[in-house]
Amino acid sequence: MRRLILALVLGVFAFLAACAPETSGISVQGVALSNDDLIQGHVLYEAWCAGCHGSKGEGQFPGIGALEPSPITNRIGAPPHNTTGHTWHHSDDLLVRYVLEGGFTDPANFYFMPGFGWRLGVDDARRIAGYIKTLWTDDQRMMQARTTQQEMEMMAGQ
Ligand code: HEC
């Protein structure tokens, strides 16, 4: 009888584990993302971001430094999001803001980035930011988490 109960209990746990969405270990703005969220983030990234930032986050002008202008147009293109870029220097709030509101740099020196808030909600913006985090190294992810934390503490202290 004991064995039967044990088997039942284990069975229930196995069932629950299979139902719960697998967490990816990545969070954005304190929201933990599942592996499914990251897959959706990847699909959304391909649809809305890859045209300028590159499918693998290599940037508009791969091989040119993240903040170097194109030698032809003399303007800075969409920067890389991969390990070679500096996207990981930005906090979660800024990444989400970029998706929803777009770029805000000087258009004389930079290409333009539109905002996607008319089409994407904050959940999707987080999924995309979560996917971008998968393009970084563990160290870059850790440092970006620290930047996010420090910014949150600074805002809370104001
Ligand atoms: C039409 C081209 C274009 C599209 C589409 C686009 N971007 Fe950008 N993005 C840019 C440009 C150009 C910049 C640099 C200018 C600026 O920061 O205003 C930029 C800057 C950024 C930055 C700051 C990066 C850094 O390293 O400082 C982030 C983050 C970003 N984009 C994310 C996204 C995401 C996520 C999407 C998709 C939802 C997206 N962008 C779609 C052109 C684009």
Backbone and ligand atoms as CSV (ligand in chain L), in Angstrom:
chain,resi,resn,atom,element,x,y,z
A,1,MET,N,N,0.824,-1.212,0.000
A,1,MET,CA,C,0.000,0.000,0.000
A,1,MET,C,C,0.864,1.270,0.000
A,2,ARG,N,N,1.906,1.221,0.884
A,2,ARG,CA,C,2.798,2.395,0.949
A,2,ARG,C,C,3.417,2.703,-0.401
A,3,ARG,N,N,3.828,1.604,-1.050
A,3,ARG,CA,C,4.466,1.763,-2.354
A,3,ARG,C,C,3.527,2.407,-3.353
A,4,LEU,N,N,2.261,2.005,-3.276
A,4,LEU,CA,C,1.274,2.541,-4.202
A,4,LEU,C,C,1.112,4.048,-3.977
A,5,ILE,N,N,1.049,4.432,-2.692
A,5,ILE,CA,C,0.891,5.863,-2.379
A,5,ILE,C,C,2.106,6.636,-2.886
A,6,LEU,N,N,3.288,6.072,-2.625
A,6,LEU,CA,C,4.516,6.727,-3.075
A,6,LEU,C,C,4.501,6.905,-4.594
A,7,ALA,N,N,4.095,5.846,-5.264
A,7,ALA,CA,C,4.053,5.911,-6.730
A,7,ALA,C,C,3.067,6.977,-7.194
A,8,LEU,N,N,1.937,7.057,-6.493
A,8,LEU,CA,C,0.936,8.059,-6.869
A,8,LEU,C,C,1.479,9.477,-6.668
A,9,VAL,N,N,2.120,9.666,-5.483
A,9,VAL,CA,C,2.657,10.996,-5.176
A,9,VAL,C,C,3.702,11.385,-6.226
A,10,LEU,N,N,4.588,10.448,-6.545
A,10,LEU,CA,C,5.617,10.745,-7.541
A,10,LEU,C,C,4.982,11.047,-8.893
A,11,GLY,N,N,3.933,10.284,-9.183
A,11,GLY,CA,C,3.229,10.485,-10.454
A,11,GLY,C,C,2.643,11.884,-10.536
A,12,VAL,N,N,2.058,12.350,-9.431
A,12,VAL,CA,C,1.462,13.689,-9.417
A,12,VAL,C,C,2.553,14.745,-9.614
A,13,PHE,N,N,3.680,14.553,-8.944
A,13,PHE,CA,C,4.782,15.518,-9.103
A,13,PHE,C,C,5.271,15.560,-10.552
A,14,ALA,N,N,5.423,14.388,-11.136
A,14,ALA,CA,C,5.911,14.315,-12.514
A,14,ALA,C,C,4.935,15.033,-13.443
A,15,PHE,N,N,3.621,14.833,-13.161
A,15,PHE,CA,C,2.594,15.463,-13.985
A,15,PHE,C,C,2.679,16.993,-13.865
A,16,LEU,N,N,2.804,17.467,-12.606
A,16,LEU,CA,C,2.875,18.923,-12.388
A,16,LEU,C,C,4.111,19.508,-13.052
A,17,ALA,N,N,5.235,18.801,-12.941
A,17,ALA,CA,C,6.479,19.300,-13.523
A,17,ALA,C,C,6.326,19.408,-15.035
A,18,ALA,N,N,5.606,18.462,-15.638
A,18,ALA,CA,C,5.445,18.475,-17.088
A,18,ALA,C,C,4.526,19.620,-17.513
A,19,CYS,N,N,3.572,19.993,-16.643
A,19,CYS,CA,C,2.618,21.060,-16.993
A,19,CYS,C,C,3.223,22.451,-16.804
A,20,ALA,N,N,4.049,22.611,-15.752
A,20,ALA,CA,C,4.576,23.936,-15.453
A,20,ALA,C,C,5.473,24.386,-16.598
A,21,PRO,N,N,5.308,25.646,-17.067
A,21,PRO,CA,C,6.192,26.103,-18.127
A,21,PRO,C,C,7.627,26.141,-17.600
A,22,GLU,N,N,8.534,25.614,-18.386
A,22,GLU,CA,C,9.926,25.538,-17.948
A,22,GLU,C,C,10.513,26.935,-17.841
A,23,THR,N,N,11.084,27.281,-16.694
A,23,THR,CA,C,11.686,28.605,-16.589
A,23,THR,C,C,13.039,28.578,-17.286
A,24,SER,N,N,13.377,29.714,-17.894
A,24,SER,CA,C,14.602,29.764,-18.684
A,24,SER,C,C,15.775,30.249,-17.852
A,25,GLY,N,N,15.489,30.793,-16.666
A,25,GLY,CA,C,16.565,31.386,-15.867
A,25,GLY,C,C,16.809,32.840,-16.251
A,26,ILE,N,N,16.063,33.321,-17.257
A,26,ILE,CA,C,16.228,34.719,-17.695
A,26,ILE,C,C,14.993,35.507,-17.275
A,27,SER,N,N,15.218,36.688,-16.705
A,27,SER,CA,C,14.075,37.540,-16.366
A,27,SER,C,C,14.311,38.932,-16.924
A,28,VAL,N,N,13.210,39.653,-17.127
A,28,VAL,CA,C,13.281,41.038,-17.605
A,28,VAL,C,C,12.353,41.871,-16.743
A,29,GLN,N,N,12.846,42.939,-16.196
A,29,GLN,CA,C,12.101,43.800,-15.272
A,29,GLN,C,C,11.489,42.974,-14.134
A,30,GLY,N,N,12.236,41.996,-13.651
A,30,GLY,CA,C,11.792,41.180,-12.524
A,30,GLY,C,C,10.800,40.087,-12.896
A,31,VAL,N,N,10.439,39.989,-14.172
A,31,VAL,CA,C,9.492,38.958,-14.604
A,31,VAL,C,C,10.280,37.772,-15.168
A,32,ALA,N,N,10.110,36.596,-14.546
A,32,ALA,CA,C,10.827,35.394,-15.002
A,32,ALA,C,C,10.218,34.912,-16.319
A,33,LEU,N,N,11.061,34.617,-17.285
A,33,LEU,CA,C,10.576,34.169,-18.589
A,33,LEU,C,C,10.755,32.658,-18.735
A,34,SER,N,N,9.761,32.023,-19.365
A,34,SER,CA,C,9.859,30.584,-19.625
A,34,SER,C,C,10.605,30.379,-20.949
A,35,ASN,N,N,10.942,29.130,-21.225
A,35,ASN,CA,C,11.579,28.835,-22.509
A,35,ASN,C,C,10.660,29.209,-23.665
A,36,ASP,N,N,9.351,29.006,-23.474
A,36,ASP,CA,C,8.382,29.390,-24.509
A,36,ASP,C,C,8.414,30.892,-24.776
A,37,ASP,N,N,8.531,31.675,-23.691
A,37,ASP,CA,C,8.625,33.134,-23.860
A,37,ASP,C,C,9.818,33.488,-24.755
A,38,LEU,N,N,10.937,32.793,-24.513
A,38,LEU,CA,C,12.140,33.113,-25.284
A,38,LEU,C,C,11.980,32.711,-26.749
A,39,ILE,N,N,11.270,31.598,-26.972
A,39,ILE,CA,C,11.020,31.180,-28.363
A,39,ILE,C,C,10.146,32.232,-29.056
A,40,GLN,N,N,9.107,32.680,-28.325
A,40,GLN,CA,C,8.252,33.735,-28.900
A,40,GLN,C,C,9.056,35.012,-29.118
A,41,GLY,N,N,9.928,35.317,-28.174
A,41,GLY,CA,C,10.791,36.501,-28.289
A,41,GLY,C,C,11.654,36.417,-29.534
A,42,HIS,N,N,12.155,35.221,-29.814
A,42,HIS,CA,C,12.992,35.015,-30.999
A,42,HIS,C,C,12.180,35.268,-32.278
A,43,VAL,N,N,10.946,34.719,-32.309
A,43,VAL,CA,C,10.084,34.891,-33.494
A,43,VAL,C,C,9.782,36.382,-33.701
A,44,LEU,N,N,9.458,37.067,-32.594
A,44,LEU,CA,C,9.149,38.503,-32.688
A,44,LEU,C,C,10.390,39.288,-33.118
A,45,TYR,N,N,11.532,38.887,-32.597
A,45,TYR,CA,C,12.781,39.564,-32.971
A,45,TYR,C,C,13.016,39.450,-34.480
A,46,GLU,N,N,12.802,38.237,-35.006
A,46,GLU,CA,C,12.989,38.028,-36.458
A,46,GLU,C,C,12.045,38.927,-37.244
A,47,ALA,N,N,10.785,39.032,-36.739
A,47,ALA,CA,C,9.779,39.791,-37.477
A,47,ALA,C,C,10.023,41.298,-37.419
A,48,TRP,N,N,10.417,41.807,-36.257
A,48,TRP,CA,C,10.423,43.259,-36.057
A,48,TRP,C,C,11.814,43.879,-35.925
A,49,CYS,N,N,12.818,43.117,-35.647
A,49,CYS,CA,C,14.121,43.710,-35.309
A,49,CYS,C,C,15.249,43.278,-36.242
A,50,ALA,N,N,15.185,42.006,-36.707
A,50,ALA,CA,C,16.329,41.433,-37.423
A,50,ALA,C,C,16.642,42.191,-38.708
A,51,GLY,N,N,15.624,42.798,-39.332
A,51,GLY,CA,C,15.844,43.542,-40.586
A,51,GLY,C,C,16.929,44.587,-40.427
A,52,CYS,N,N,16.996,45.210,-39.284
A,52,CYS,CA,C,18.020,46.242,-39.053
A,52,CYS,C,C,19.181,45.711,-38.203
A,53,HIS,N,N,18.859,44.978,-37.129
A,53,HIS,CA,C,19.906,44.560,-36.177
A,53,HIS,C,C,20.553,43.228,-36.544
A,54,GLY,N,N,20.052,42.573,-37.614
A,54,GLY,CA,C,20.635,41.305,-38.046
A,54,GLY,C,C,20.035,40.125,-37.317
A,55,SER,N,N,19.878,39.022,-38.041
A,55,SER,CA,C,19.257,37.818,-37.510
A,55,SER,C,C,19.983,37.282,-36.287
A,56,LYS,N,N,21.289,37.405,-36.288
A,56,LYS,CA,C,22.069,36.906,-35.151
A,56,LYS,C,C,22.530,38.050,-34.256
A,57,GLY,N,N,21.879,39.209,-34.431
A,57,GLY,CA,C,22.248,40.371,-33.622
A,57,GLY,C,C,23.580,40.963,-34.036
A,58,GLU,N,N,23.945,40.751,-35.322
A,58,GLU,CA,C,25.267,41.214,-35.773
A,58,GLU,C,C,25.297,42.691,-36.155
A,59,GLY,N,N,24.121,43.344,-36.171
A,59,GLY,CA,C,24.074,44.781,-36.466
A,59,GLY,C,C,23.912,45.068,-37.951
A,60,GLN,N,N,23.629,46.337,-38.241
A,60,GLN,CA,C,23.360,46.748,-39.629
A,60,GLN,C,C,24.633,46.706,-40.475
A,61,PHE,N,N,25.744,47.058,-39.857
A,61,PHE,CA,C,27.019,47.056,-40.590
A,61,PHE,C,C,28.003,46.157,-39.835
A,62,PRO,N,N,27.832,44.828,-39.985
A,62,PRO,CA,C,28.705,43.936,-39.212
A,62,PRO,C,C,30.179,44.202,-39.544
A,63,GLY,N,N,30.993,44.113,-38.540
A,63,GLY,CA,C,32.427,44.320,-38.785
A,63,GLY,C,C,32.842,45.751,-38.498
A,64,ILE,N,N,31.866,46.671,-38.513
A,64,ILE,CA,C,32.171,48.056,-38.149
A,64,ILE,C,C,31.829,48.189,-36.671
A,65,GLY,N,N,32.656,48.854,-35.911
A,65,GLY,CA,C,32.437,48.993,-34.458
A,65,GLY,C,C,31.027,49.482,-34.141
A,66,ALA,N,N,30.508,49.080,-32.980
A,66,ALA,CA,C,29.115,49.380,-32.608
A,66,ALA,C,C,28.788,50.872,-32.732
A,67,LEU,N,N,29.753,51.715,-32.456
A,67,LEU,CA,C,29.445,53.149,-32.519
A,67,LEU,C,C,30.259,53.863,-33.605
A,68,GLU,N,N,30.689,53.090,-34.627
A,68,GLU,CA,C,31.407,53.677,-35.762
A,68,GLU,C,C,30.397,53.944,-36.869
A,69,PRO,N,N,30.499,55.097,-37.540
A,69,PRO,CA,C,29.580,55.355,-38.657
A,69,PRO,C,C,29.951,54.531,-39.887
A,70,SER,N,N,28.967,54.293,-40.745
A,70,SER,CA,C,29.247,53.631,-42.015
A,70,SER,C,C,30.166,54.542,-42.823
A,71,PRO,N,N,31.234,54.008,-43.437
A,71,PRO,CA,C,32.133,54.869,-44.205
A,71,PRO,C,C,31.434,55.464,-45.434
A,72,ILE,N,N,30.304,54.876,-45.840
A,72,ILE,CA,C,29.610,55.366,-47.035
A,72,ILE,C,C,28.637,56.487,-46.695
A,73,THR,N,N,27.815,56.264,-45.655
A,73,THR,CA,C,26.786,57.272,-45.341
A,73,THR,C,C,27.212,58.196,-44.202
A,74,ASN,N,N,28.289,57.811,-43.525
A,74,ASN,CA,C,28.780,58.580,-42.390
A,74,ASN,C,C,27.765,58.672,-41.232
A,75,ARG,N,N,26.832,57.708,-41.196
A,75,ARG,CA,C,25.881,57.659,-40.080
A,75,ARG,C,C,25.992,56.299,-39.400
A,76,ILE,N,N,25.701,56.281,-38.114
A,76,ILE,CA,C,25.810,55.043,-37.334
A,76,ILE,C,C,24.523,54.235,-37.501
A,77,GLY,N,N,24.691,52.978,-37.876
A,77,GLY,CA,C,23.536,52.132,-38.148
A,77,GLY,C,C,23.006,51.458,-36.897
A,78,ALA,N,N,22.055,50.516,-37.099
A,78,ALA,CA,C,21.504,49.751,-35.982
A,78,ALA,C,C,22.635,48.943,-35.352
A,79,PRO,N,N,22.913,49.167,-34.068
A,79,PRO,CA,C,24.068,48.498,-33.450
A,79,PRO,C,C,23.851,46.998,-33.265
A,80,PRO,N,N,24.953,46.239,-33.175
A,80,PRO,CA,C,24.815,44.807,-32.890
A,80,PRO,C,C,24.275,44.590,-31.485
A,81,HIS,N,N,23.503,43.501,-31.313
A,81,HIS,CA,C,23.019,43.129,-29.973
A,81,HIS,C,C,23.812,41.947,-29.418
A,82,ASN,N,N,24.684,41.367,-30.237
A,82,ASN,CA,C,25.415,40.166,-29.790
A,82,ASN,C,C,26.570,40.569,-28.856
A,83,THR,N,N,27.466,39.643,-28.610
A,83,THR,CA,C,28.549,39.901,-27.641
A,83,THR,C,C,29.461,41.049,-28.075
A,84,THR,N,N,29.501,41.367,-29.389
A,84,THR,CA,C,30.408,42.416,-29.868
A,84,THR,C,C,29.832,43.811,-29.630
A,85,GLY,N,N,28.509,43.890,-29.336
A,85,GLY,CA,C,27.864,45.194,-29.180
A,85,GLY,C,C,27.914,45.694,-27.746
A,86,HIS,N,N,27.152,46.738,-27.491
A,86,HIS,CA,C,27.117,47.264,-26.116
A,86,HIS,C,C,25.696,47.268,-25.564
A,87,THR,N,N,24.801,46.517,-26.204
A,87,THR,CA,C,23.408,46.479,-25.735
A,87,THR,C,C,23.346,46.009,-24.284
A,88,TRP,N,N,24.247,45.109,-23.915
A,88,TRP,CA,C,24.250,44.568,-22.547
A,88,TRP,C,C,24.664,45.604,-21.499
A,89,HIS,N,N,25.079,46.799,-21.936
A,89,HIS,CA,C,25.355,47.878,-20.976
A,89,HIS,C,C,24.060,48.545,-20.508
A,90,HIS,N,N,22.951,48.256,-21.202
A,90,HIS,CA,C,21.688,48.939,-20.888
A,90,HIS,C,C,20.847,48.142,-19.902
A,91,SER,N,N,20.108,48.868,-19.068
A,91,SER,CA,C,19.223,48.224,-18.083
A,91,SER,C,C,18.001,47.632,-18.781
A,92,ASP,N,N,17.284,46.763,-18.063
A,92,ASP,CA,C,16.050,46.178,-18.601
A,92,ASP,C,C,15.057,47.262,-19.016
A,93,ASP,N,N,14.918,48.292,-18.161
A,93,ASP,CA,C,13.938,49.343,-18.469
A,93,ASP,C,C,14.256,50.005,-19.812
A,94,LEU,N,N,15.544,50.236,-20.044
A,94,LEU,CA,C,15.913,50.910,-21.300
A,94,LEU,C,C,15.660,50.001,-22.501
A,95,LEU,N,N,15.936,48.699,-22.343
A,95,LEU,CA,C,15.703,47.764,-23.460
A,95,LEU,C,C,14.217,47.741,-23.822
A,96,VAL,N,N,13.372,47.664,-22.797
A,96,VAL,CA,C,11.921,47.623,-23.042
A,96,VAL,C,C,11.464,48.950,-23.654
A,97,ARG,N,N,12.031,50.035,-23.147
A,97,ARG,CA,C,11.666,51.360,-23.677
A,97,ARG,C,C,12.044,51.480,-25.161
A,98,TYR,N,N,13.221,50.958,-25.531
A,98,TYR,CA,C,13.635,50.988,-26.943
A,98,TYR,C,C,12.587,50.302,-27.818
A,99,VAL,N,N,12.123,49.126,-27.367
A,99,VAL,CA,C,11.152,48.380,-28.186
A,99,VAL,C,C,9.855,49.181,-28.316
A,100,LEU,N,N,9.361,49.703,-27.220
A,100,LEU,CA,C,8.044,50.350,-27.237
A,100,LEU,C,C,8.090,51.759,-27.825
A,101,GLU,N,N,9.174,52.495,-27.529
A,101,GLU,CA,C,9.199,53.917,-27.924
A,101,GLU,C,C,10.169,54.213,-29.061
A,102,GLY,N,N,11.113,53.301,-29.318
A,102,GLY,CA,C,12.072,53.512,-30.404
A,102,GLY,C,C,13.311,54.249,-29.944
A,103,GLY,N,N,14.151,54.591,-30.928
A,103,GLY,CA,C,15.427,55.249,-30.628
A,103,GLY,C,C,15.221,56.720,-30.307
A,104,PHE,N,N,16.238,57.303,-29.706
A,104,PHE,CA,C,16.096,58.719,-29.343
A,104,PHE,C,C,17.421,59.445,-29.536
A,105,THR,N,N,18.238,58.907,-30.476
A,105,THR,CA,C,19.531,59.559,-30.710
A,105,THR,C,C,19.408,60.584,-31.836
A,106,ASP,N,N,20.473,61.321,-32.018
A,106,ASP,CA,C,20.524,62.412,-32.982
A,106,ASP,C,C,20.445,61.859,-34.419
A,107,PRO,N,N,19.382,62.169,-35.160
A,107,PRO,CA,C,19.201,61.581,-36.493
A,107,PRO,C,C,20.241,62.071,-37.512
A,108,ALA,N,N,20.960,63.125,-37.182
A,108,ALA,CA,C,21.988,63.597,-38.115
A,108,ALA,C,C,23.156,62.610,-38.144
A,109,ASN,N,N,23.397,61.944,-37.025
A,109,ASN,CA,C,24.540,61.029,-36.941
A,109,ASN,C,C,24.152,59.560,-36.903
A,110,PHE,N,N,22.883,59.291,-36.614
A,110,PHE,CA,C,22.427,57.900,-36.482
A,110,PHE,C,C,21.305,57.608,-37.467
A,111,TYR,N,N,21.197,56.353,-37.845
A,111,TYR,CA,C,19.988,55.906,-38.529
A,111,TYR,C,C,18.848,55.947,-37.517
A,112,PHE,N,N,17.634,55.850,-38.047
A,112,PHE,CA,C,16.445,56.011,-37.202
A,112,PHE,C,C,15.936,54.651,-36.735
A,113,MET,N,N,15.481,54.578,-35.486
A,113,MET,CA,C,14.775,53.374,-35.030
A,113,MET,C,C,13.357,53.752,-34.613
A,114,PRO,N,N,12.355,53.154,-35.278
A,114,PRO,CA,C,10.965,53.452,-34.900
A,114,PRO,C,C,10.594,52.745,-33.605
A,115,GLY,N,N,9.540,53.182,-32.933
A,115,GLY,CA,C,9.003,52.481,-31.774
A,115,GLY,C,C,7.963,51.470,-32.229
A,116,PHE,N,N,7.737,50.437,-31.412
A,116,PHE,CA,C,6.795,49.385,-31.801
A,116,PHE,C,C,5.634,49.273,-30.811
A,117,GLY,N,N,5.468,50.289,-29.978
A,117,GLY,CA,C,4.400,50.279,-28.981
A,117,GLY,C,C,3.012,50.233,-29.603
A,118,TRP,N,N,2.895,50.664,-30.848
A,118,TRP,CA,C,1.598,50.618,-31.537
A,118,TRP,C,C,1.213,49.180,-31.862
A,119,ARG,N,N,2.186,48.259,-31.833
A,119,ARG,CA,C,1.937,46.875,-32.257
A,119,ARG,C,C,2.251,45.862,-31.161
A,120,LEU,N,N,3.254,46.172,-30.337
A,120,LEU,CA,C,3.707,45.209,-29.323
A,120,LEU,C,C,3.409,45.735,-27.919
A,121,GLY,N,N,2.984,44.842,-27.029
A,121,GLY,CA,C,2.746,45.225,-25.635
A,121,GLY,C,C,4.003,44.995,-24.811
A,122,VAL,N,N,3.918,45.327,-23.531
A,122,VAL,CA,C,5.095,45.229,-22.664
A,122,VAL,C,C,5.531,43.771,-22.498
A,123,ASP,N,N,4.579,42.812,-22.507
A,123,ASP,CA,C,4.963,41.400,-22.376
A,123,ASP,C,C,5.822,40.953,-23.555
A,124,ASP,N,N,5.409,41.354,-24.754
A,124,ASP,CA,C,6.204,40.994,-25.931
A,124,ASP,C,C,7.561,41.702,-25.914
A,125,ALA,N,N,7.556,42.967,-25.482
A,125,ALA,CA,C,8.825,43.700,-25.397
A,125,ALA,C,C,9.783,42.968,-24.454
A,126,ARG,N,N,9.236,42.433,-23.356
A,126,ARG,CA,C,10.082,41.682,-22.409
A,126,ARG,C,C,10.580,40.387,-23.038
A,127,ARG,N,N,9.705,39.725,-23.784
A,127,ARG,CA,C,10.134,38.470,-24.433
A,127,ARG,C,C,11.277,38.742,-25.409
A,128,ILE,N,N,11.157,39.834,-26.166
A,128,ILE,CA,C,12.216,40.165,-27.130
A,128,ILE,C,C,13.511,40.488,-26.379
A,129,ALA,N,N,13.395,41.298,-25.322
A,129,ALA,CA,C,14.597,41.643,-24.539
A,129,ALA,C,C,15.206,40.366,-23.946
A,130,GLY,N,N,14.333,39.439,-23.517
A,130,GLY,CA,C,14.829,38.163,-22.971
A,130,GLY,C,C,15.583,37.390,-24.027
A,131,TYR,N,N,15.043,37.371,-25.245
A,131,TYR,CA,C,15.743,36.667,-26.322
A,131,TYR,C,C,17.109,37.314,-26.578
A,132,ILE,N,N,17.134,38.642,-26.601
A,132,ILE,CA,C,18.415,39.341,-26.847
A,132,ILE,C,C,19.453,38.931,-25.794
A,133,LYS,N,N,18.987,38.724,-24.567
A,133,LYS,CA,C,19.922,38.318,-23.501
A,133,LYS,C,C,20.581,36.969,-23.781
A,134,THR,N,N,19.893,36.132,-24.577
A,134,THR,CA,C,20.483,34.826,-24.879
A,134,THR,C,C,21.664,34.968,-25.840
A,135,LEU,N,N,21.811,36.161,-26.449
A,135,LEU,CA,C,22.918,36.371,-27.398
A,135,LEU,C,C,24.202,36.765,-26.670
A,136,TRP,N,N,24.124,36.979,-25.349
A,136,TRP,CA,C,25.287,37.451,-24.590
A,136,TRP,C,C,26.010,36.307,-23.874
A,137,THR,N,N,27.190,36.634,-23.369
A,137,THR,CA,C,27.924,35.665,-22.547
A,137,THR,C,C,27.337,35.695,-21.121
A,138,ASP,N,N,27.665,34.681,-20.321
A,138,ASP,CA,C,27.216,34.652,-18.921
A,138,ASP,C,C,27.665,35.917,-18.188
A,139,ASP,N,N,28.920,36.331,-18.433
A,139,ASP,CA,C,29.453,37.520,-17.759
A,139,ASP,C,C,28.664,38.766,-18.149
A,140,GLN,N,N,28.370,38.890,-19.447
A,140,GLN,CA,C,27.624,40.066,-19.906
A,140,GLN,C,C,26.226,40.078,-19.283
A,141,ARG,N,N,25.609,38.884,-19.205
A,141,ARG,CA,C,24.276,38.798,-18.593
A,141,ARG,C,C,24.331,39.216,-17.118
A,142,MET,N,N,25.405,38.787,-16.452
A,142,MET,CA,C,25.547,39.099,-15.029
A,142,MET,C,C,25.737,40.606,-14.826
A,143,MET,N,N,26.586,41.198,-15.673
A,143,MET,CA,C,26.851,42.636,-15.524
A,143,MET,C,C,25.608,43.454,-15.857
A,144,GLN,N,N,24.858,42.988,-16.852
A,144,GLN,CA,C,23.630,43.713,-17.226
A,144,GLN,C,C,22.600,43.612,-16.103
A,145,ALA,N,N,22.566,42.447,-15.431
A,145,ALA,CA,C,21.633,42.284,-14.300
A,145,ALA,C,C,22.009,43.254,-13.187
A,146,ARG,N,N,23.322,43.440,-12.994
A,146,ARG,CA,C,23.783,44.368,-11.947
A,146,ARG,C,C,23.377,45.811,-12.309
A,147,THR,N,N,23.573,46.177,-13.578
A,147,THR,CA,C,23.185,47.532,-14.026
A,147,THR,C,C,21.695,47.757,-13.781
A,148,THR,N,N,20.890,46.736,-14.115
A,148,THR,CA,C,19.437,46.835,-13.931
A,148,THR,C,C,19.100,47.027,-12.457
A,149,GLN,N,N,19.752,46.227,-11.613
A,149,GLN,CA,C,19.521,46.290,-10.164
A,149,GLN,C,C,19.898,47.664,-9.615
A,150,GLN,N,N,21.087,48.154,-10.037
A,150,GLN,CA,C,21.555,49.455,-9.537
A,150,GLN,C,C,20.596,50.564,-9.945
A,151,GLU,N,N,20.097,50.486,-11.184
A,151,GLU,CA,C,19.174,51.525,-11.653
A,151,GLU,C,C,17.876,51.488,-10.846
A,152,MET,N,N,17.399,50.257,-10.541
A,152,MET,CA,C,16.169,50.131,-9.760
A,152,MET,C,C,16.347,50.728,-8.364
A,153,GLU,N,N,17.531,50.460,-7.761
A,153,GLU,CA,C,17.792,50.993,-6.423
A,153,GLU,C,C,17.874,52.520,-6.451
A,154,MET,N,N,18.484,53.037,-7.532
A,154,MET,CA,C,18.614,54.490,-7.660
A,154,MET,C,C,17.227,55.128,-7.771
A,155,MET,N,N,16.369,54.526,-8.592
A,155,MET,CA,C,15.020,55.077,-8.793
A,155,MET,C,C,14.225,54.989,-7.481
A,156,ALA,N,N,14.399,53.869,-6.745
A,156,ALA,CA,C,13.659,53.693,-5.492
A,156,ALA,C,C,14.098,54.735,-4.462
A,157,GLY,N,N,15.379,55.128,-4.538
A,157,GLY,CA,C,15.928,56.072,-3.570
A,157,GLY,C,C,15.513,57.510,-3.847
A,158,GLN,N,N,14.942,57.773,-5.012
A,158,GLN,CA,C,14.632,59.172,-5.373
A,158,GLN,C,C,13.387,59.696,-4.682
L,1,HEC,C1,C,14.497,50.450,-39.034
L,1,HEC,C2,C,15.649,49.863,-38.355
L,1,HEC,C3,C,15.465,49.335,-36.952
L,1,HEC,C4,C,14.551,48.412,-36.497
L,1,HEC,C5,C,13.467,47.702,-37.283
L,1,HEC,C6,C,14.848,48.204,-35.098
L,1,HEC,N1,N,15.897,48.990,-34.717
L,1,HEC,FE1,FE,16.741,49.059,-32.869
L,1,HEC,N2,N,17.996,50.534,-33.488
L,1,HEC,C7,C,18.072,51.022,-34.767
L,1,HEC,C8,C,19.036,52.100,-34.814
L,1,HEC,C9,C,19.424,52.900,-36.050
L,1,HEC,C10,C,19.541,52.247,-33.506
L,1,HEC,C11,C,20.588,53.261,-33.017
L,1,HEC,C12,C,19.945,54.623,-32.904
L,1,HEC,C13,C,19.288,54.909,-31.595
L,1,HEC,O1,O,19.709,54.361,-30.560
L,1,HEC,O2,O,18.370,55.743,-31.618
L,1,HEC,C14,C,18.873,51.235,-32.694
L,1,HEC,C15,C,19.120,51.017,-31.350
L,1,HEC,C16,C,18.584,50.002,-30.606
L,1,HEC,C17,C,18.932,49.696,-29.229
L,1,HEC,C18,C,20.020,50.354,-28.407
L,1,HEC,C19,C,21.190,49.423,-28.682
L,1,HEC,C20,C,22.461,49.732,-28.095
L,1,HEC,O3,O,23.301,48.825,-28.190
L,1,HEC,O4,O,22.640,50.837,-27.578
L,1,HEC,C21,C,18.160,48.638,-28.850
L,1,HEC,C22,C,18.172,47.925,-27.503
L,1,HEC,C23,C,17.341,48.292,-29.976
L,1,HEC,N3,N,17.623,49.129,-31.023
L,1,HEC,C24,C,16.457,47.234,-29.983
L,1,HEC,C25,C,15.604,46.944,-31.046
L,1,HEC,C26,C,14.604,45.911,-30.995
L,1,HEC,C27,C,14.415,44.959,-29.824
L,1,HEC,C28,C,13.942,45.958,-32.185
L,1,HEC,C29,C,12.738,45.143,-32.592
L,1,HEC,C30,C,11.561,45.260,-31.767
L,1,HEC,C31,C,14.552,47.001,-32.986
L,1,HEC,N4,N,15.546,47.574,-32.257
L,1,HEC,C32,C,14.165,47.325,-34.275
L,1,HEC,C33,C,17.346,50.595,-35.858
L,1,HEC,C34,C,16.307,49.706,-35.817
